[in-house]
Amino acid sequence: VKLVESGGGLVKPGGSLSLSCVASGFTFSSFVMSWFRQAPGKEREFVARITSTSGVTNYADFVKGRFTISKDNANNTVYLQMNSLKSEDTAVYYCNGRYWQYEYWGLGTQVTVSS
C-alpha cells in the first residue's frame, strides 16, 4: 500500500498550488480520500474529504471557498487545488485513505506560504 503526495513548495500569499496523491496497493475507488495538514507545533487537522462513490466533498471551515478536492478513479489519484493561499496554510499536507477499519497515510508534502 502506498500513498505518494507531490506538488508542494514555496508560494507567495495569494498564490496557488495543486497537490496530487497517487495511491497503489488497494481499491482506490472504494476508499474515502482526504487531505490533512500539520503545522509546526500543532496537531494534524482535517482539510478536505471526498467520498468513494458519490464524490461528495467536505471541507474544513478555514479552507471553504479556497481549496477544492477532486479525484480520478481511473488513475488512482486525489487532488487538492489550493487558491488564495495564506501564511497560516503553511504545513505538511498528508493524503489519507480510509475504508472501514483500513486507513492509510502518505508521508506528506511541505507547503510554505511566505513572501
Stockholm file with secondary structure:
# STOCKHOLM 1.0

chainA/1-115         VKLVESGGGLVKPGGSLSLSCVASGFTFSSFVMSWFRQAPGKEREFVARITSTSGVTNYADFVKGRFTISKDNANNTVYLQMNSLKSEDTAVYYCNGRYWQYEYWGLGTQVTVSS
#=GR chainA/1-115 SS CEEEEECCEEECTTCCEEEEEEEESSCGGGSEEEEEEECTTSCCEEEEEECSSSCCEEECGGGTTTEEEEEEGGGTEEEEEECSCCGGGCEEEEEEEEETTEEEECCCEEEEECC
#=GC SS_cons         CEEEEECCEEECTTCCEEEEEEEESSCGGGSEEEEEEECTTSCCEEEEEECSSSCCEEECGGGTTTEEEEEEGGGTEEEEEECSCCGGGCEEEEEEEEETTEEEECCCEEEEECC
//
